[in-house]
């Protein structure tokens, strides 16, 4: 998106002045034409009245010279041409006049209306409107500078706040008094964006600090064991034990790095493979894997055979994580059930369960409800965060649901379809 960053003040000022100029031009034209039209009607009215009186007077037997003398006034001149060619009355010699001719009997009556005064008045009116219009534009332009600056003051506040935050001064907000106006909605959206960005920044910093802390433990262990191994005599009976510890700590660090890489890929929008995955077959495969690792553990898969379009390896990773967590929570004598239905699948156990207040927090990164146990088992506290990220990348969701006994995790996936031929163990 390329935003045109023209001056808003200049745009508003020019737009207002342009509208005002167009309105004034239209007003001048309208007033001028109205004045001209009304003046023409008035002249026509005066000529018509004079003409009517001249006709009546001539018909009543008044002498033409008398009629011309009576009707001739300051702005009206009347001449009458007699049948013998003689003209009585005086015609104007110069100036602007409107002329009207009427034959009355054998006499020719000519009327002249002086329009010079009207033309001069119209000219003065145009000049006055022009002066007033230009004055209005100048005054409006000066006022617009002040008004626009005041009107756009909230934008200056946003700019100042953004610059302050860019300089490292976090926590500032606009806090608009009203959110039902254009600037109010913009300010509210701006504050919301800052909340999101600062929250994300804080989470990122906390995550980086926690990840560094998590990595420091195995790396410190690797360093300590490696130094002890180097200093130990070749025939020392503890070398095998130290080698085992070195491998274990290295694997722990490698597992944590792999988990961090998986989270980074999910955050970056990792493109997953898309294929048809049999969820019941996936669950049965996980049951077989768990029984191979712990032959005496009570685990089973049940439900209906359904298929979903997704990444089979990633979904298997999610299922393995949920089952391993359940197995660690319940202990060797626990029970784990995987149930597949038309919405996805659930993994439930008969362990101590998850407190209601912790059912959402356990999906945060580097969170452990039993820190000591997870550290001994090599857990990084990233498994559930990765699992939820994978499921949400598929368009679904992973939640911890309330259960009468133990914990139950529900995976909801979109577009789950029944399989025509169910698989069997």
C-alpha positions as a Markdown table, in Angstrom:
| # | Residue | x | y | z |
|---|---|---|---|---|
| 1 | Unk | 0.0 | 0.0 | 0.0 |
| 2 | Unk | 1.5 | 3.3 | -1.1 |
| 3 | Unk | -0.1 | 6.2 | 0.8 |
| 4 | Unk | 0.0 | 9.6 | -0.8 |
| 5 | Unk | 1.5 | 11.9 | 1.8 |
| 6 | Unk | 0.4 | 15.3 | 0.4 |
| 7 | Unk | 0.0 | 18.1 | 2.9 |
| 8 | Unk | -3.4 | 17.7 | 4.5 |
| 9 | Unk | -3.5 | 21.4 | 5.6 |
| 10 | Unk | -2.8 | 22.5 | 2.1 |
| 11 | Unk | -5.3 | 20.1 | 0.6 |
| 12 | Unk | -8.1 | 21.3 | 3.0 |
| 13 | Unk | -7.2 | 25.0 | 2.5 |
| 14 | Unk | -7.1 | 24.7 | -1.3 |
| 15 | Unk | -10.3 | 22.7 | -1.4 |
| 16 | Unk | -12.2 | 25.1 | 0.7 |
| 17 | Unk | -10.9 | 28.1 | -1.2 |
| 18 | Unk | -11.7 | 26.5 | -4.5 |
| 19 | Unk | -15.3 | 25.7 | -3.4 |
| 20 | Unk | -15.6 | 29.2 | -2.0 |
| 21 | Unk | -14.4 | 30.7 | -5.3 |
| 22 | Unk | -16.8 | 28.6 | -7.4 |
| 23 | Unk | -19.7 | 29.6 | -5.1 |
| 24 | Unk | -18.8 | 33.3 | -5.4 |
| 25 | Unk | -18.5 | 33.0 | -9.2 |
| 26 | Unk | -21.9 | 31.4 | -9.3 |
| 27 | Unk | -23.3 | 34.0 | -7.0 |
| 28 | Unk | -21.9 | 36.9 | -9.0 |
| 29 | Unk | -23.3 | 35.4 | -12.3 |
| 30 | Unk | -26.6 | 34.7 | -10.7 |
| 31 | Unk | -26.9 | 38.2 | -9.1 |
| 32 | Unk | -25.8 | 39.9 | -12.4 |
| 33 | Unk | -28.3 | 38.0 | -14.5 |
| 34 | Unk | -31.1 | 38.5 | -12.0 |
| 35 | Unk | -30.4 | 42.3 | -11.8 |
| 36 | Unk | -30.2 | 42.5 | -15.6 |
| 37 | Unk | -33.4 | 40.6 | -16.1 |
| 38 | Unk | -35.3 | 42.6 | -13.4 |
| 39 | Unk | -34.0 | 45.9 | -14.9 |
| 40 | Unk | -35.2 | 44.9 | -18.3 |
| 41 | Unk | -38.6 | 44.1 | -17.0 |
| 42 | Unk | -38.7 | 47.5 | -15.2 |
| 43 | Unk | -37.8 | 49.3 | -18.4 |
| 44 | Unk | -40.3 | 47.4 | -20.4 |
| 45 | Unk | -42.9 | 48.2 | -17.7 |
| 46 | Unk | -42.2 | 51.9 | -17.9 |
| 47 | Unk | -42.3 | 51.9 | -21.7 |
| 48 | Unk | -45.5 | 49.9 | -21.7 |
| 49 | Unk | -47.2 | 52.3 | -19.3 |
| 50 | Unk | -46.0 | 55.4 | -21.2 |
| 51 | Unk | -47.2 | 53.8 | -24.5 |
| 52 | Unk | -50.6 | 53.2 | -23.1 |
| 53 | Unk | -51.0 | 56.8 | -21.9 |
| 54 | Unk | -49.8 | 58.1 | -25.2 |
| 55 | Unk | -52.4 | 56.0 | -27.1 |
| 56 | Unk | -55.2 | 57.1 | -24.7 |
| 57 | Unk | -54.3 | 60.8 | -24.9 |
| 58 | Unk | -54.1 | 60.8 | -28.8 |
| 59 | Unk | -57.4 | 59.0 | -29.0 |
| 60 | Unk | -58.9 | 61.5 | -26.7 |
| 61 | Unk | -58.0 | 64.3 | -29.1 |
| 62 | Unk | -55.0 | 65.7 | -27.4 |
| 63 | Unk | -52.5 | 67.5 | -29.6 |
| 64 | Unk | -49.4 | 65.4 | -30.4 |
| 65 | Unk | -47.1 | 68.2 | -29.2 |
| 66 | Unk | -49.0 | 68.3 | -25.9 |
| 67 | Unk | -48.8 | 64.5 | -25.6 |
| 68 | Unk | -45.0 | 64.5 | -26.2 |
| 69 | Unk | -44.5 | 67.3 | -23.7 |
| 70 | Unk | -46.5 | 65.7 | -21.0 |
| 71 | Unk | -45.0 | 62.2 | -21.3 |
| 72 | Unk | -41.3 | 63.3 | -21.8 |
| 73 | Unk | -39.6 | 63.1 | -18.4 |
| 74 | Unk | -36.1 | 62.6 | -17.1 |
| 75 | Unk | -35.5 | 59.1 | -18.3 |
| 76 | Unk | -38.3 | 58.8 | -20.8 |
| 77 | Unk | -38.4 | 60.7 | -24.2 |
| 78 | Unk | -41.4 | 60.7 | -26.5 |
| 79 | Unk | -41.5 | 61.8 | -30.2 |
| 80 | Unk | -44.5 | 61.8 | -32.5 |
| 81 | Unk | -44.1 | 61.8 | -36.2 |
| 82 | Unk | -47.2 | 63.5 | -37.9 |
| 83 | Unk | -48.6 | 62.4 | -41.2 |
| 84 | Unk | -47.0 | 65.4 | -43.0 |
| 85 | Unk | -43.5 | 64.2 | -41.8 |
| 86 | Unk | -43.2 | 66.8 | -39.0 |
| 87 | Unk | -41.8 | 65.4 | -35.7 |
| 88 | Unk | -42.8 | 66.9 | -32.4 |
| 89 | Unk | -40.9 | 66.1 | -29.1 |
| 90 | Unk | -37.1 | 65.7 | -28.7 |
| 91 | Unk | -35.2 | 62.5 | -29.2 |
| 92 | Unk | -32.1 | 61.9 | -27.1 |
| 93 | Unk | -28.8 | 62.6 | -28.9 |
| 94 | Unk | -26.4 | 60.4 | -26.9 |
| 95 | Unk | -26.3 | 57.7 | -24.2 |
| 96 | Unk | -27.9 | 54.3 | -24.0 |
| 97 | Unk | -31.6 | 54.0 | -24.7 |
| 98 | Unk | -34.1 | 51.3 | -25.3 |
| 99 | Unk | -36.4 | 52.3 | -28.2 |
| 100 | Unk | -40.0 | 51.3 | -28.8 |
| 101 | Unk | -42.3 | 52.3 | -31.8 |
| 102 | Unk | -46.1 | 52.3 | -31.9 |
| 103 | Unk | -48.4 | 53.5 | -34.7 |
| 104 | Unk | -51.5 | 55.3 | -33.4 |
| 105 | Unk | -53.8 | 56.2 | -36.3 |
| 106 | Unk | -51.7 | 58.1 | -38.8 |
| 107 | Unk | -49.2 | 59.1 | -36.2 |
| 108 | Unk | -46.0 | 57.3 | -35.4 |
| 109 | Unk | -45.1 | 57.3 | -31.7 |
| 110 | Unk | -41.5 | 56.6 | -30.6 |
| 111 | Unk | -40.6 | 56.1 | -27.0 |
| 112 | Unk | -37.0 | 56.1 | -25.6 |
| 113 | Unk | -36.1 | 54.8 | -22.2 |
| 114 | Unk | -32.7 | 55.8 | -20.8 |
| 115 | Unk | -30.8 | 52.6 | -19.7 |
| 116 | Unk | -27.4 | 54.2 | -19.0 |
| 117 | Unk | -28.2 | 54.6 | -15.3 |
| 118 | Unk | -29.1 | 51.0 | -15.2 |
| 119 | Unk | -25.9 | 49.9 | -17.0 |
| 120 | Unk | -23.8 | 52.0 | -14.6 |
| 121 | Unk | -25.6 | 50.5 | -11.6 |
| 122 | Unk | -25.0 | 47.1 | -13.0 |
| 123 | Unk | -21.3 | 47.8 | -13.5 |
| 124 | Unk | -21.0 | 49.1 | -9.9 |
| 125 | Unk | -22.8 | 46.0 | -8.6 |
| 126 | Unk | -20.4 | 43.8 | -10.5 |
| 127 | Unk | -17.4 | 45.7 | -9.2 |
| 128 | Unk | -18.8 | 45.6 | -5.6 |
| 129 | Unk | -19.4 | 41.8 | -5.9 |
| 130 | Unk | -15.9 | 41.2 | -7.2 |
| 131 | Unk | -14.3 | 43.2 | -4.4 |
| 132 | Unk | -16.4 | 41.5 | -1.8 |
| 133 | Unk | -15.7 | 38.1 | -3.3 |
| 134 | Unk | -11.9 | 38.7 | -3.3 |
| 135 | Unk | -12.1 | 40.0 | 0.2 |
| 136 | Unk | -14.0 | 37.0 | 1.3 |
| 137 | Unk | -11.5 | 34.7 | -0.3 |
| 138 | Unk | -8.6 | 36.5 | 1.4 |
| 139 | Unk | -10.2 | 36.6 | 4.8 |
| 140 | Unk | -11.3 | 32.9 | 4.5 |
| 141 | Unk | -7.8 | 31.9 | 3.5 |
| 142 | Unk | -6.4 | 33.5 | 6.6 |
| 143 | Unk | -9.0 | 32.0 | 8.8 |
| 144 | Unk | -8.5 | 28.6 | 7.3 |
| 145 | Unk | -4.9 | 28.5 | 8.3 |
| 146 | Unk | -5.9 | 28.9 | 12.0 |
| 147 | Unk | -9.0 | 26.7 | 11.8 |
| 148 | Unk | -7.3 | 23.9 | 9.9 |
| 149 | Unk | -4.4 | 23.9 | 12.3 |
| 150 | Unk | -6.8 | 23.6 | 15.2 |
| 151 | Unk | -8.9 | 21.0 | 13.5 |
| 152 | Unk | -5.9 | 18.9 | 12.7 |
| 153 | Unk | -4.3 | 19.2 | 16.1 |
| 154 | Unk | -5.3 | 15.6 | 17.0 |
| 155 | Unk | -3.2 | 14.4 | 14.0 |
| 156 | Unk | -0.2 | 16.3 | 15.4 |
| 157 | Unk | -0.8 | 14.6 | 18.7 |
| 158 | Unk | -0.7 | 11.2 | 17.0 |
| 159 | Unk | 2.5 | 12.2 | 15.2 |
| 160 | Unk | 4.1 | 13.3 | 18.4 |
| 161 | Unk | 3.1 | 10.2 | 20.2 |
| 162 | Unk | 4.3 | 8.0 | 17.4 |
| 163 | Unk | 7.7 | 9.8 | 17.4 |
| 164 | Unk | 7.9 | 9.5 | 21.2 |
| 165 | Unk | 7.3 | 5.7 | 21.0 |
| 166 | Unk | 9.8 | 5.4 | 18.2 |
| 167 | Unk | 12.3 | 7.1 | 20.5 |
| 168 | Unk | 11.7 | 4.5 | 23.2 |
| 169 | Unk | 9.1 | 6.1 | 25.4 |
| 170 | Unk | 6.5 | 3.3 | 25.7 |
| 171 | Unk | 3.2 | 3.4 | 27.4 |
| 172 | Unk | 1.8 | 6.7 | 25.9 |
| 173 | Unk | -1.8 | 6.6 | 24.6 |
| 174 | Unk | -4.1 | 9.1 | 22.9 |
| 175 | Unk | -7.2 | 8.1 | 25.0 |
| 176 | Unk | -9.8 | 9.8 | 22.8 |
| 177 | Unk | -12.8 | 11.4 | 24.6 |
| 178 | Unk | -15.2 | 10.2 | 21.9 |
| 179 | Unk | -14.9 | 7.2 | 19.6 |
| 180 | Unk | -18.0 | 7.8 | 17.5 |
| 181 | Unk | -16.2 | 10.4 | 15.3 |
| 182 | Unk | -13.7 | 10.0 | 12.5 |
| 183 | Unk | -10.7 | 11.2 | 14.6 |
| 184 | Unk | -12.1 | 9.3 | 17.6 |
| 185 | Unk | -12.2 | 6.0 | 15.7 |
| 186 | Unk | -8.7 | 6.7 | 14.2 |
| 187 | Unk | -7.3 | 7.5 | 17.7 |
| 188 | Unk | -8.9 | 4.4 | 19.2 |
| 189 | Unk | -7.5 | 2.2 | 16.4 |
| 190 | Unk | -4.1 | 3.9 | 16.9 |
| 191 | Unk | -4.2 | 3.0 | 20.6 |
| 192 | Unk | -5.3 | -0.5 | 19.9 |
| 193 | Unk | -2.4 | -0.9 | 17.5 |
| 194 | Unk | 0.0 | 0.4 | 20.1 |
| 195 | Unk | -1.4 | -2.0 | 22.7 |
| 196 | Unk | -1.0 | -4.9 | 20.3 |
| 197 | Unk | 2.5 | -3.9 | 19.2 |
| 198 | Unk | 3.7 | -3.2 | 22.8 |
| 199 | Unk | 2.1 | -6.4 | 24.0 |
| 200 | Unk | 3.8 | -8.3 | 21.2 |
| 201 | Unk | 7.1 | -6.7 | 22.0 |
| 202 | Unk | 6.8 | -7.5 | 25.6 |
| 203 | Unk | 5.9 | -11.1 | 24.9 |
| 204 | Unk | 8.8 | -11.3 | 22.4 |
| 205 | Unk | 11.2 | -10.0 | 25.0 |
| 206 | Unk | 9.9 | -12.3 | 27.7 |
| 207 | Unk | 10.0 | -15.2 | 25.3 |
| 208 | Unk | 13.6 | -14.5 | 24.2 |
| 209 | Unk | 14.6 | -14.1 | 27.9 |
| 210 | Unk | 12.9 | -17.4 | 28.8 |
| 211 | Unk | 14.4 | -19.2 | 25.8 |
| 212 | Unk | 17.8 | -17.9 | 26.7 |
| 213 | Unk | 17.3 | -19.1 | 30.3 |
| 214 | Unk | 16.1 | -22.5 | 29.1 |
| 215 | Unk | 19.0 | -22.9 | 26.7 |
| 216 | Unk | 21.5 | -21.8 | 29.4 |
| 217 | Unk | 20.7 | -24.8 | 31.6 |
| 218 | Unk | 21.5 | -27.6 | 29.1 |
| 219 | Unk | 24.4 | -25.6 | 27.6 |
| 220 | Unk | 25.8 | -25.1 | 31.1 |
| 221 | Unk | 25.5 | -28.8 | 31.7 |
| 222 | Unk | 27.2 | -29.6 | 28.4 |
| 223 | Unk | 30.0 | -27.3 | 29.2 |
| 224 | Unk | 30.5 | -28.6 | 32.8 |
| 225 | Unk | 30.4 | -32.3 | 31.7 |
| 226 | Unk | 32.7 | -31.6 | 28.7 |
| 227 | Unk | 35.2 | -29.9 | 31.0 |
| 228 | Unk | 35.0 | -32.7 | 33.5 |
| 229 | Unk | 35.4 | -35.2 | 30.7 |
| 230 | Unk | 38.4 | -33.5 | 29.3 |
| 231 | Unk | 40.1 | -33.3 | 32.8 |
| 232 | Unk | 39.2 | -36.9 | 33.8 |
| 233 | Unk | 41.9 | -39.6 | 33.4 |
| 234 | Unk | 41.5 | -41.9 | 30.5 |
| 235 | Unk | 41.0 | -44.9 | 32.7 |
| 236 | Unk | 38.5 | -43.1 | 35.0 |
| 237 | Unk | 35.4 | -45.3 | 35.7 |
| 238 | Unk | 33.2 | -42.1 | 35.5 |
| 239 | Unk | 33.9 | -41.4 | 31.9 |
| 240 | Unk | 31.0 | -43.5 | 30.6 |
| 241 | Unk | 28.6 | -41.8 | 33.0 |
| 242 | Unk | 29.9 | -38.3 | 32.0 |
| 243 | Unk | 29.6 | -39.3 | 28.3 |
| 244 | Unk | 26.0 | -40.3 | 28.9 |
| 245 | Unk | 25.3 | -37.0 | 30.7 |
| 246 | Unk | 26.9 | -35.1 | 27.9 |
| 247 | Unk | 24.7 | -36.8 | 25.3 |
| 248 | Unk | 21.6 | -36.2 | 27.3 |
| 249 | Unk | 22.2 | -32.5 | 27.8 |
| 250 | Unk | 23.1 | -32.1 | 24.2 |
| 251 | Unk | 19.9 | -33.8 | 23.1 |
| 252 | Unk | 17.9 | -31.6 | 25.5 |
| 253 | Unk | 19.5 | -28.5 | 24.0 |
| 254 | Unk | 18.9 | -29.8 | 20.5 |
| 255 | Unk | 15.2 | -30.6 | 21.3 |
| 256 | Unk | 14.7 | -27.0 | 22.6 |
| 257 | Unk | 16.4 | -25.5 | 19.5 |
| 258 | Unk | 14.1 | -27.6 | 17.3 |
| 259 | Unk | 11.0 | -26.5 | 19.2 |
| 260 | Unk | 12.1 | -22.8 | 18.9 |
| 261 | Unk | 12.7 | -23.3 | 15.1 |
| 262 | Unk | 9.2 | -24.9 | 14.8 |
| 263 | Unk | 7.6 | -21.9 | 16.5 |
| 264 | Unk | 9.5 | -19.4 | 14.3 |
| 265 | Unk | 8.3 | -21.3 | 11.2 |
| 266 | Unk | 4.7 | -21.2 | 12.5 |
| 267 | Unk | 5.0 | -17.4 | 13.3 |
| 268 | Unk | 6.4 | -16.8 | 9.8 |
| 269 | Unk | 3.5 | -18.6 | 8.2 |
| 270 | Unk | 5.1 | -21.9 | 7.5 |
| 271 | Unk | 3.6 | -23.5 | 4.3 |
| 272 | Unk | 2.4 | -27.0 | 5.3 |
| 273 | Unk | 1.9 | -30.0 | 3.1 |
| 274 | Unk | -1.7 | -30.7 | 2.2 |
| 275 | Unk | -2.9 | -34.3 | 1.8 |
| 276 | Unk | -5.8 | -36.5 | 2.9 |
| 277 | Unk | -5.1 | -37.7 | 6.5 |
| 278 | Unk | -7.1 | -40.5 | 8.2 |
| 279 | Unk | -7.4 | -39.3 | 11.7 |
| 280 | Unk | -8.5 | -42.6 | 13.2 |
| 281 | Unk | -5.5 | -44.3 | 11.4 |
| 282 | Unk | -3.3 | -41.5 | 12.9 |
| 283 | Unk | -4.7 | -42.2 | 16.3 |
| 284 | Unk | -4.1 | -46.0 | 16.0 |
| 285 | Unk | -0.6 | -45.4 | 14.9 |
| 286 | Unk | 0.1 | -43.3 | 17.9 |
| 287 | Unk | -1.4 | -46.0 | 20.1 |
| 288 | Unk | 1.0 | -48.5 | 18.6 |
| 289 | Unk | 4.0 | -46.1 | 19.1 |
| 290 | Unk | 3.1 | -45.6 | 22.8 |
| 291 | Unk | 2.6 | -49.3 | 23.4 |
| 292 | Unk | 6.0 | -49.9 | 21.9 |
| 293 | Unk | 7.6 | -47.3 | 24.3 |
| 294 | Unk | 5.5 | -48.4 | 27.3 |
| 295 | Unk | 4.0 | -51.8 | 26.8 |
| 296 | Unk | 2.0 | -51.9 | 30.0 |
| 297 | Unk | 0.4 | -48.4 | 29.6 |
| 298 | Unk | -3.4 | -48.3 | 29.1 |
| 299 | Unk | -4.0 | -46.4 | 25.9 |
| 300 | Unk | -6.6 | -46.9 | 23.2 |
| 301 | Unk | -8.1 | -45.2 | 20.2 |
| 302 | Unk | -11.9 | -45.2 | 19.3 |
| 303 | Unk | -14.3 | -43.3 | 17.2 |
| 304 | Unk | -15.3 | -43.1 | 13.5 |
| 305 | Unk | -12.9 | -43.2 | 10.6 |
| 306 | Unk | -12.7 | -39.6 | 9.2 |
| 307 | Unk | -10.4 | -37.8 | 6.9 |
| 308 | Unk | -9.1 | -34.2 | 6.8 |
| 309 | Unk | -6.9 | -32.3 | 4.4 |
| 310 | Unk | -3.7 | -31.4 | 6.2 |
| 311 | Unk | -0.1 | -32.1 | 7.0 |
| 312 | Unk | 0.0 | -35.7 | 8.3 |
| 313 | Unk | 3.4 | -35.3 | 9.9 |
| 314 | Unk | 2.4 | -32.2 | 11.8 |
| 315 | Unk | -0.9 | -33.6 | 12.9 |
| 316 | Unk | 1.0 | -36.7 | 14.1 |
| 317 | Unk | 3.4 | -34.5 | 16.0 |
| 318 | Unk | 0.4 | -32.8 | 17.7 |
| 319 | Unk | -1.2 | -36.1 | 18.7 |
| 320 | Unk | 2.2 | -37.5 | 20.0 |
| 321 | Unk | 2.7 | -34.3 | 22.1 |
| 322 | Unk | -0.8 | -34.6 | 23.7 |
| 323 | Unk | -0.4 | -38.3 | 24.4 |
| 324 | Unk | 3.1 | -37.9 | 25.9 |
| 325 | Unk | 1.8 | -35.1 | 28.1 |
| 326 | Unk | -1.1 | -37.2 | 29.2 |
| 327 | Unk | 1.2 | -40.2 | 29.9 |
| 328 | Unk | 3.6 | -38.1 | 32.0 |
| 329 | Unk | 0.7 | -36.6 | 33.9 |
| 330 | Unk | -1.0 | -39.9 | 34.8 |
| 331 | Unk | 2.1 | -42.0 | 35.4 |
| 332 | Unk | 2.6 | -45.7 | 34.5 |
| 333 | Unk | -0.8 | -46.8 | 35.9 |
| 334 | Unk | -2.7 | -44.1 | 34.0 |
| 335 | Unk | -5.3 | -44.3 | 31.3 |
| 336 | Unk | -5.3 | -42.4 | 28.0 |
| 337 | Unk | -8.1 | -42.4 | 25.4 |
| 338 | Unk | -8.0 | -40.9 | 21.9 |
| 339 | Unk | -11.5 | -40.4 | 20.4 |
| 340 | Unk | -12.0 | -39.4 | 16.8 |
| 341 | Unk | -15.3 | -37.8 | 15.7 |
| 342 | Unk | -16.7 | -35.7 | 12.9 |
| 343 | Unk | -15.2 | -32.5 | 14.4 |
| 344 | Unk | -11.6 | -33.7 | 15.0 |
| 345 | Unk | -10.3 | -35.7 | 17.9 |
| 346 | Unk | -9.9 | -35.5 | 21.7 |
| 347 | Unk | -7.2 | -36.9 | 24.0 |
| 348 | Unk | -8.3 | -37.5 | 27.6 |
| 349 | Unk | -6.7 | -39.1 | 30.6 |
| 350 | Unk | -7.5 | -39.9 | 34.3 |
| 351 | Unk | -4.7 | -37.9 | 35.8 |
| 352 | Unk | -4.8 | -34.9 | 38.1 |
| 353 | Unk | -6.3 | -32.7 | 35.4 |
| 354 | Unk | -5.6 | -29.0 | 34.6 |
| 355 | Unk | -7.0 | -26.3 | 37.0 |
| 356 | Unk | -9.6 | -24.1 | 35.3 |
| 357 | Unk | -7.5 | -21.0 | 35.7 |
| 358 | Unk | -4.6 | -22.7 | 33.9 |
| 359 | Unk | -6.5 | -24.1 | 30.9 |
| 360 | Unk | -5.5 | -21.3 | 28.7 |
| 361 | Unk | -2.2 | -20.4 | 30.2 |
| 362 | Unk | -0.7 | -23.8 | 29.4 |
| 363 | Unk | -0.7 | -22.9 | 25.7 |
| 364 | Unk | 1.7 | -20.0 | 26.4 |
| 365 | Unk | 5.3 | -20.5 | 25.4 |
| 366 | Unk | 7.7 | -21.9 | 28.0 |
| 367 | Unk | 4.9 | -22.5 | 30.6 |
| 368 | Unk | 5.0 | -25.6 | 32.8 |
| 369 | Unk | 2.5 | -26.5 | 35.5 |
| 370 | Unk | 4.9 | -28.9 | 37.0 |
| 371 | Unk | 8.3 | -27.3 | 36.4 |
| 372 | Unk | 10.5 | -29.8 | 38.2 |
| 373 | Unk | 8.9 | -32.9 | 36.5 |
| 374 | Unk | 9.1 | -31.4 | 33.0 |
| 375 | Unk | 12.7 | -30.4 | 33.4 |
| 376 | Unk | 13.6 | -33.9 | 34.5 |
| 377 | Unk | 11.7 | -35.4 | 31.4 |
| 378 | Unk | 13.4 | -32.9 | 29.1 |
| 379 | Unk | 10.3 | -30.9 | 28.4 |
| 380 | Unk | 10.8 | -27.4 | 27.1 |
| 381 | Unk | 7.3 | -26.0 | 27.8 |
| 382 | Unk | 6.8 | -25.3 | 24.1 |
| 383 | Unk | 5.0 | -28.5 | 23.1 |
| 384 | Unk | 1.4 | -27.2 | 23.6 |
| 385 | Unk | 2.3 | -23.8 | 22.0 |
| 386 | Unk | 3.6 | -25.6 | 18.9 |
| 387 | Unk | 0.6 | -28.0 | 18.9 |
| 388 | Unk | -1.9 | -25.1 | 19.0 |
| 389 | Unk | 0.1 | -23.2 | 16.3 |
| 390 | Unk | -0.1 | -26.3 | 14.0 |
| 391 | Unk | -3.8 | -26.8 | 14.5 |
| 392 | Unk | -4.6 | -23.1 | 13.9 |
| 393 | Unk | -2.4 | -23.2 | 10.8 |
| 394 | Unk | -4.9 | -25.9 | 9.6 |
| 395 | Unk | -7.8 | -23.5 | 10.3 |
| 396 | Unk | -8.8 | -25.3 | 13.5 |
| 397 | Unk | -8.2 | -24.9 | 17.2 |
| 398 | Unk | -6.8 | -26.7 | 20.2 |
| 399 | Unk | -8.4 | -26.2 | 23.6 |
| 400 | Unk | -8.3 | -27.7 | 27.1 |
| 401 | Unk | -11.9 | -28.7 | 27.9 |
| 402 | Unk | -13.4 | -29.3 | 31.3 |
| 403 | Unk | -13.6 | -33.0 | 32.3 |
| 404 | Unk | -15.1 | -35.0 | 35.1 |
| 405 | Unk | -11.8 | -36.8 | 35.6 |
| 406 | Unk | -8.3 | -35.8 | 34.4 |
| 407 | Unk | -7.6 | -33.6 | 31.5 |
| 408 | Unk | -9.2 | -33.5 | 28.0 |
| 409 | Unk | -7.7 | -31.7 | 25.0 |
| 410 | Unk | -10.0 | -31.2 | 22.0 |
| 411 | Unk | -8.7 | -30.6 | 18.5 |
| 412 | Unk | -11.3 | -29.2 | 16.1 |
| 413 | Unk | -10.4 | -29.3 | 12.4 |
| 414 | Unk | -12.4 | -27.9 | 9.5 |
| 415 | Unk | -13.8 | -29.9 | 6.6 |
| 416 | Unk | -13.7 | -33.3 | 8.4 |
| 417 | Unk | -15.2 | -36.0 | 6.1 |
| 418 | Unk | -16.2 | -39.6 | 7.0 |
| 419 | Unk | -14.1 | -42.3 | 5.3 |
| 420 | Unk | -16.1 | -44.8 | 3.3 |
| 421 | Unk | -14.0 | -47.8 | 4.3 |
| 422 | Unk | -13.1 | -47.6 | 8.0 |
| 423 | Unk | -9.7 | -48.8 | 9.0 |
| 424 | Unk | -9.2 | -51.7 | 11.5 |
| 425 | Unk | -6.5 | -52.5 | 13.9 |
